[in-house]
Amino acid sequence: MPAAGETERAPNIAKNVWHAAGRRAKDEGLPLIWVASRALTDYAAGTLALPRTSPNPEARDRRGRTIFTTDAVWHAANERRTKDAVRSMSALVEILLDAYARGEVHTHAHMVTSGQRDALVSAGTPDGPTGATRVTLSAA
C-alpha cells in the first residue's frame, strides 16, 4: 500500500532478482515493495551508492513489478541514474534489488529521541522519522 504522495511504478525486474530480494526481505520481516522504495529513495538522495552500473547479465524473465515512490524521488533517481550511466530506471531498480538480495546493501535503523524526532518533523524534513526510528539502507 502506498504512503501519502506515492504512486505506483512498474519497473521491469528479472524474476530471479525479484524472488531473491523477496526472500531476504521476508527473512528480515520487511515488505519487498518497501525495500525497493527505500533503496530508490536513498539512491535518489545520494546516500546509497551503486555497486555497479549494469544489471546482472544472468538475470532473465523481466516483467513489470510494483513499487511505490513519490514523483520527486522518481525524478531525482532518474537524474542521478543518467549521471551514473545506468541505461534505464528498470535497470536501476533491478541493480539495487540485486545488491540487496546479494547482501551488498543492508537495512539499519537510526534511533532518535522524541525531542530529536520532533525537531526533525518541525524542521519540515520531507522523509524524516515518523516514530522513534528511521530505517534506511546502506551499502556494504
CYANA upper distance limits for C-alpha pairs under 8 A (distance plus 0.5 A):
  1 MET  CA     68 PHE  CA      8.47
  2 PRO  CA      6 GLU  CA      6.07
  2 PRO  CA      7 THR  CA      7.23
  2 PRO  CA      8 GLU  CA      8.00
  2 PRO  CA     68 PHE  CA      6.23
  2 PRO  CA     69 THR  CA      8.16
  3 ALA  CA     68 PHE  CA      8.45
  5 GLY  CA     69 THR  CA      8.35
  5 GLY  CA     70 THR  CA      6.26
  6 GLU  CA     68 PHE  CA      6.17
  6 GLU  CA     69 THR  CA      5.11
  6 GLU  CA     70 THR  CA      4.71
  6 GLU  CA     71 ASP  CA      7.68
  7 THR  CA     68 PHE  CA      5.82
  7 THR  CA     69 THR  CA      6.10
  7 THR  CA     70 THR  CA      6.47
  7 THR  CA     71 ASP  CA      7.85
  8 GLU  CA     66 THR  CA      6.95
  8 GLU  CA     67 ILE  CA      6.31
  8 GLU  CA     68 PHE  CA      5.09
  8 GLU  CA     69 THR  CA      7.26
  9 ARG  CA     65 ARG  CA      8.31
  9 ARG  CA     66 THR  CA      6.31
  9 ARG  CA     67 ILE  CA      5.89
  9 ARG  CA     68 PHE  CA      6.40
  9 ARG  CA     69 THR  CA      7.81
 10 ALA  CA     64 GLY  CA      5.16
 10 ALA  CA     65 ARG  CA      5.36
 10 ALA  CA     66 THR  CA      5.27
 10 ALA  CA     67 ILE  CA      6.81
 11 PRO  CA     63 ARG  CA      8.03
 11 PRO  CA     64 GLY  CA      5.56
 11 PRO  CA     65 ARG  CA      6.26
 11 PRO  CA     66 THR  CA      7.72
 11 PRO  CA     67 ILE  CA      8.32
 11 PRO  CA     89 MET  CA      7.26
 11 PRO  CA     90 SER  CA      4.93
 11 PRO  CA     93 VAL  CA      7.55
 12 ASN  CA     62 ARG  CA      5.90
 12 ASN  CA     63 ARG  CA      4.99
 12 ASN  CA     64 GLY  CA      4.67
 12 ASN  CA     65 ARG  CA      6.62
 12 ASN  CA     90 SER  CA      5.60
 12 ASN  CA     91 ALA  CA      8.13
 12 ASN  CA     94 GLU  CA      8.23
 13 ILE  CA     17 VAL  CA      7.48
 13 ILE  CA     18 TRP  CA      6.96
 13 ILE  CA     62 ARG  CA      5.40
 13 ILE  CA     63 ARG  CA      6.16
 13 ILE  CA     64 GLY  CA      6.83
 13 ILE  CA     65 ARG  CA      6.84
 13 ILE  CA     90 SER  CA      6.96
 13 ILE  CA     91 ALA  CA      8.03
 13 ILE  CA     93 VAL  CA      7.90
 13 ILE  CA     94 GLU  CA      5.87
 14 ALA  CA     18 TRP  CA      6.70
 14 ALA  CA     59 ALA  CA      6.07
 14 ALA  CA     60 ARG  CA      5.73
 14 ALA  CA     61 ASP  CA      5.80
 14 ALA  CA     62 ARG  CA      4.49
 14 ALA  CA     63 ARG  CA      7.15
 14 ALA  CA     94 GLU  CA      7.66
 15 LYS  CA     19 HIS  CA      6.64
 15 LYS  CA     59 ALA  CA      8.11
 15 LYS  CA     60 ARG  CA      7.18
 15 LYS  CA     61 ASP  CA      6.13
 15 LYS  CA     62 ARG  CA      6.43
 15 LYS  CA     63 ARG  CA      7.97
 16 ASN  CA     20 ALA  CA      6.51
 16 ASN  CA     59 ALA  CA      7.05
 16 ASN  CA     60 ARG  CA      7.72
 16 ASN  CA     61 ASP  CA      8.45
 17 VAL  CA     21 ALA  CA      6.55
 17 VAL  CA     59 ALA  CA      7.40
 17 VAL  CA     94 GLU  CA      7.58
 17 VAL  CA     97 LEU  CA      7.27
 17 VAL  CA     98 ASP  CA      6.03
 17 VAL  CA    101 ALA  CA      7.72
 18 TRP  CA     22 GLY  CA      6.48
 18 TRP  CA     94 GLU  CA      8.47
 18 TRP  CA     97 LEU  CA      7.63
 18 TRP  CA     98 ASP  CA      8.33
 19 HIS  CA     23 ARG  CA      6.66
 20 ALA  CA     24 ARG  CA      6.99
 20 ALA  CA     98 ASP  CA      8.24
 20 ALA  CA    101 ALA  CA      5.96
 21 ALA  CA     25 ALA  CA      6.60
 21 ALA  CA     32 LEU  CA      7.48
 21 ALA  CA     97 LEU  CA      6.45
 21 ALA  CA     98 ASP  CA      7.18
 21 ALA  CA    100 TYR  CA      6.81
 21 ALA  CA    101 ALA  CA      4.76
 22 GLY  CA     26 LYS  CA      6.53
 22 GLY  CA     31 PRO  CA      8.28
 22 GLY  CA     32 LEU  CA      5.91
 22 GLY  CA    101 ALA  CA      8.31
 23 ARG  CA     27 ASP  CA      6.67
 23 ARG  CA    101 ALA  CA      8.42
 24 ARG  CA     28 GLU  CA      6.75
 24 ARG  CA    100 TYR  CA      8.44
 24 ARG  CA    101 ALA  CA      6.57
 25 ALA  CA     29 GLY  CA      6.59
 25 ALA  CA     30 LEU  CA      5.43
 25 ALA  CA     31 PRO  CA      6.61
 25 ALA  CA     32 LEU  CA      6.03
 25 ALA  CA     35 VAL  CA      7.74
 26 LYS  CA     30 LEU  CA      6.17
 26 LYS  CA     31 PRO  CA      7.24
 26 LYS  CA     32 LEU  CA      7.99
 30 LEU  CA     34 TRP  CA      7.65
 30 LEU  CA     35 VAL  CA      7.61
 31 PRO  CA     35 VAL  CA      7.01
 32 LEU  CA     36 ALA  CA      6.70
 33 ILE  CA     37 SER  CA      6.70
 33 ILE  CA     66 THR  CA      7.58
 33 ILE  CA     67 ILE  CA      5.73
 33 ILE  CA     68 PHE  CA      7.57
 34 TRP  CA     38 ARG  CA      6.46
 34 TRP  CA     67 ILE  CA      8.11
 34 TRP  CA     68 PHE  CA      8.30
 35 VAL  CA     39 ALA  CA      6.52
 36 ALA  CA     40 LEU  CA      6.72
 36 ALA  CA     67 ILE  CA      7.04
 36 ALA  CA     93 VAL  CA      7.62
 36 ALA  CA     96 LEU  CA      8.09
 36 ALA  CA     97 LEU  CA      7.03
 37 SER  CA     41 THR  CA      6.62
 37 SER  CA     67 ILE  CA      6.73
 37 SER  CA     68 PHE  CA      6.44
 37 SER  CA     69 THR  CA      6.31
 38 ARG  CA     42 ASP  CA      6.56
 38 ARG  CA    136 THR  CA      7.07
 38 ARG  CA    137 LEU  CA      7.52
 39 ALA  CA     43 TYR  CA      6.51
 39 ALA  CA     48 LEU  CA      7.85
 39 ALA  CA     96 LEU  CA      7.06
 39 ALA  CA     97 LEU  CA      8.37
 39 ALA  CA    136 THR  CA      8.29
 39 ALA  CA    137 LEU  CA      6.77
 40 LEU  CA     44 ALA  CA      6.51
 40 LEU  CA     73 VAL  CA      7.80
 40 LEU  CA     74 TRP  CA      8.13
 40 LEU  CA     77 ALA  CA      7.17
 40 LEU  CA     93 VAL  CA      7.45
 40 LEU  CA     96 LEU  CA      8.12
 41 THR  CA     45 ALA  CA      6.72
 41 THR  CA     69 THR  CA      8.24
 41 THR  CA     73 VAL  CA      6.24
 41 THR  CA     74 TRP  CA      8.45
 41 THR  CA     77 ALA  CA      7.95
 42 ASP  CA     46 GLY  CA      6.77
 42 ASP  CA     47 THR  CA      5.77
 42 ASP  CA     48 LEU  CA      5.86
 42 ASP  CA    136 THR  CA      7.76
 42 ASP  CA    137 LEU  CA      7.43
 43 TYR  CA     47 THR  CA      6.34
 43 TYR  CA     48 LEU  CA      5.10
 43 TYR  CA     49 ALA  CA      7.02
 43 TYR  CA     50 LEU  CA      8.38
 43 TYR  CA     77 ALA  CA      6.92
 44 ALA  CA     48 LEU  CA      8.50
 44 ALA  CA     73 VAL  CA      6.52
 44 ALA  CA     74 TRP  CA      8.10
 44 ALA  CA     76 ALA  CA      5.68
 44 ALA  CA     77 ALA  CA      4.60
 44 ALA  CA     78 ASN  CA      8.31
 44 ALA  CA     80 ARG  CA      7.10
 45 ALA  CA     76 ALA  CA      8.08
 45 ALA  CA     77 ALA  CA      8.29
 47 THR  CA    138 SER  CA      8.00
 48 LEU  CA    137 LEU  CA      7.60
 48 LEU  CA    138 SER  CA      6.37
 48 LEU  CA    139 ALA  CA      6.71
 49 ALA  CA    139 ALA  CA      7.09
 50 LEU  CA     95 ILE  CA      8.06
 50 LEU  CA     96 LEU  CA      7.55
 51 PRO  CA     95 ILE  CA      8.44
 51 PRO  CA     99 ALA  CA      7.51
 51 PRO  CA    104 GLU  CA      8.10
 51 PRO  CA    139 ALA  CA      8.49
 52 ARG  CA     95 ILE  CA      7.94
 53 THR  CA     84 ASP  CA      7.45
 53 THR  CA     85 ALA  CA      7.13
 53 THR  CA     86 VAL  CA      5.75
 53 THR  CA     92 LEU  CA      8.26
 53 THR  CA     95 ILE  CA      7.97
 54 SER  CA     86 VAL  CA      6.81
 54 SER  CA     87 ARG  CA      8.09
 54 SER  CA     91 ALA  CA      7.36
 54 SER  CA     92 LEU  CA      8.40
 54 SER  CA     95 ILE  CA      7.40
 55 PRO  CA     59 ALA  CA      8.02
 55 PRO  CA     91 ALA  CA      6.39
 55 PRO  CA     92 LEU  CA      8.21
 55 PRO  CA     94 GLU  CA      6.96
 55 PRO  CA     95 ILE  CA      5.78
 56 ASN  CA     95 ILE  CA      7.88
 56 ASN  CA     98 ASP  CA      8.27
 69 THR  CA     73 VAL  CA      6.96
 69 THR  CA     74 TRP  CA      7.04
 70 THR  CA     74 TRP  CA      6.74
 71 ASP  CA     75 HIS  CA      6.57
 72 ALA  CA     76 ALA  CA      6.55
 73 VAL  CA     77 ALA  CA      6.44
 74 TRP  CA     78 ASN  CA      6.58
 75 HIS  CA     79 GLU  CA      6.72
 76 ALA  CA     80 ARG  CA      6.80
 77 ALA  CA     81 ARG  CA      6.38
 78 ASN  CA     82 THR  CA      6.75
 78 ASN  CA     89 MET  CA      6.94
 79 GLU  CA     83 LYS  CA      7.07
 80 ARG  CA     84 ASP  CA      6.63
 81 ARG  CA     85 ALA  CA      6.65
 81 ARG  CA     86 VAL  CA      5.82
 81 ARG  CA     87 ARG  CA      8.24
 81 ARG  CA     88 SER  CA      8.01
 81 ARG  CA     89 MET  CA      7.83
 81 ARG  CA     92 LEU  CA      7.46
 82 THR  CA     86 VAL  CA      6.55
 82 THR  CA     87 ARG  CA      7.91
 86 VAL  CA     91 ALA  CA      7.32
 86 VAL  CA     92 LEU  CA      6.89
 87 ARG  CA     91 ALA  CA      6.96
 87 ARG  CA     92 LEU  CA      8.27
 88 SER  CA     92 LEU  CA      6.77
 89 MET  CA     93 VAL  CA      6.71
 90 SER  CA     94 GLU  CA      6.64
 91 ALA  CA     95 ILE  CA      6.56
 92 LEU  CA     96 LEU  CA      6.76
 93 VAL  CA     97 LEU  CA      6.63
 94 GLU  CA     98 ASP  CA      6.40
 95 ILE  CA     99 ALA  CA      6.59
 96 LEU  CA    100 TYR  CA      6.76
 96 LEU  CA    105 VAL  CA      8.49
 97 LEU  CA    101 ALA  CA      6.57
 98 ASP  CA    102 ARG  CA      6.62
 99 ALA  CA    103 GLY  CA      6.74
 99 ALA  CA    104 GLU  CA      5.39
 99 ALA  CA    105 VAL  CA      6.23
100 TYR  CA    104 GLU  CA      6.15
100 TYR  CA    105 VAL  CA      5.11
100 TYR  CA    106 HIS  CA      7.13
101 ALA  CA    105 VAL  CA      8.43
103 GLY  CA    140 ALA  CA      7.89
104 GLU  CA    139 ALA  CA      6.32
104 GLU  CA    140 ALA  CA      5.42
105 VAL  CA    137 LEU  CA      6.92
105 VAL  CA    138 SER  CA      5.87
105 VAL  CA    139 ALA  CA      4.79
105 VAL  CA    140 ALA  CA      5.92
106 HIS  CA    137 LEU  CA      5.81
106 HIS  CA    138 SER  CA      5.69
106 HIS  CA    139 ALA  CA      6.73
106 HIS  CA    140 ALA  CA      7.16
107 THR  CA    135 VAL  CA      7.31
107 THR  CA    136 THR  CA      6.11
107 THR  CA    137 LEU  CA      4.81
107 THR  CA    138 SER  CA      6.82
108 HIS  CA    135 VAL  CA      6.15
108 HIS  CA    136 THR  CA      6.21
108 HIS  CA    137 LEU  CA      6.66
108 HIS  CA    138 SER  CA      7.94
109 ALA  CA    133 THR  CA      6.50
109 ALA  CA    134 ARG  CA      6.04
109 ALA  CA    135 VAL  CA      4.80
109 ALA  CA    136 THR  CA      6.92
110 HIS  CA    133 THR  CA      5.99
110 HIS  CA    134 ARG  CA      5.72
110 HIS  CA    135 VAL  CA      6.79
110 HIS  CA    136 THR  CA      8.43
111 MET  CA    132 ALA  CA      6.63
111 MET  CA    133 THR  CA      5.17
111 MET  CA    134 ARG  CA      7.22
112 VAL  CA    116 GLN  CA      6.32
112 VAL  CA    117 ARG  CA      6.69
112 VAL  CA    132 ALA  CA      6.16
112 VAL  CA    133 THR  CA      6.52
112 VAL  CA    134 ARG  CA      8.44
113 THR  CA    117 ARG  CA      6.67
113 THR  CA    132 ALA  CA      7.03
114 SER  CA    118 ASP  CA      6.59
114 SER  CA    132 ALA  CA      7.12
115 GLY  CA    119 ALA  CA      6.65
116 GLN  CA    120 LEU  CA      6.71
117 ARG  CA    121 VAL  CA      6.67
117 ARG  CA    128 GLY  CA      8.30
117 ARG  CA    129 PRO  CA      6.84
117 ARG  CA    130 THR  CA      7.95
117 ARG  CA    131 GLY  CA      7.75
117 ARG  CA    132 ALA  CA      7.47
118 ASP  CA    122 SER  CA      6.48
119 ALA  CA    123 ALA  CA      6.48
120 LEU  CA    124 GLY  CA      7.05
120 LEU  CA    125 THR  CA      6.20
120 LEU  CA    128 GLY  CA      6.69
120 LEU  CA    129 PRO  CA      8.02
121 VAL  CA    125 THR  CA      6.34
121 VAL  CA    128 GLY  CA      6.88
121 VAL  CA    129 PRO  CA      7.93
121 VAL  CA    130 THR  CA      8.37
124 GLY  CA    128 GLY  CA      8.49
128 GLY  CA    134 ARG  CA      7.71
129 PRO  CA    133 THR  CA      6.67
129 PRO  CA    134 ARG  CA      5.50
130 THR  CA    134 ARG  CA      8.15
